[in-house]
Amino acid sequence: MSILIIMIPLTLLLLVGAGMAFFWAVDHDQFDDLQTPALLPLLDDTRTMTPGDESGEEPKP
């Protein structure tokens, strides 16, 4: 039973920390656009890299 003396305040501190982190994220617009990041991997990449070309520049015609 003496472990409750440690666990209850520790749980309350973690709860307050999680609440503060959540409200900070909402205040700093972290939840404004939830759809676009999920769609980014599905978009086609117009750049094509040739073997040995690691510069990331677009190919010249």
N, C-alpha and C positions, 0 to 999 in steps of 0.2 A: 504493500500500500504506500510505502514511502516514495516509490518511483513516481507516483502521481504528482508529488510536489515538484518534480522536475519536468514531467511530460506535459502537464497542463499549461504552464507558462511558455514552454518551448513551442507548443502547438499554437498558442495565441500569437506568439512572435512570428511564426511562419505564416499564419493567416493574415496578419497585418502586412507583412512583407509582400505576400502575393497580391493583396488588395491594392497596395501602393503601386506595384509593378503594372497591374491591370489598368488602373486609372492613369498612370503615366503614359501607357501605350495608347489609350483612348485620347488623351489630351494632345499627344504628338502625332495624331492622324495615322496610326499604324493600321487601322482597320477600315480605311476609306475605300480602297479598291481590292476586293477579295477575288475577283474573277480573272483579271489580267495575269497575275503571276501563275495561275494554274494553266493558262492557255499558252504561255510563252514557249514551253518545250514542243508544242504542236506546230508552231509556225515554221515554214520552210526557211532555211538559211540560204540566202542568195549567193553567198561567197562559196567558192569551191577551192579547196586547197589541193595542190599537186604534191606528190611525194617529194620530200626534201625542202618544200617551201613552208617554213614555219613563221613567216613574218606576219601572217594574218591579213595581208593586203589583198585587195580585190585583184583578180587577174586582169591583165591588160588584153584588149582584143587584138 
